[in-house]
Amino acid sequence: MANRAYSTPIYTWAFHIVCTSLPALIAPVFIALAMLWLATPDPVASGHAALALEAVR
């Protein structure tokens, strides 16, 4: 039988924390960026000629 059957190495704990906590912290940032990207007006549809020309280039 193993000497320490119920102990877990620290790198396993760290890997578990990174894999579970980091996505939970980063996901709201990506959602906010997507909402900001959707809120920016389309230069072609808004009628700004200079921005529309720049968008075509």
Buried (B, 14 or more C-beta within 10 A) or exposed (E): EEEEEEEEEEEEEEEEEEEEEEEEEEEEEEEEEEEEEEEEEEBEEEEBEEBBEEEEE
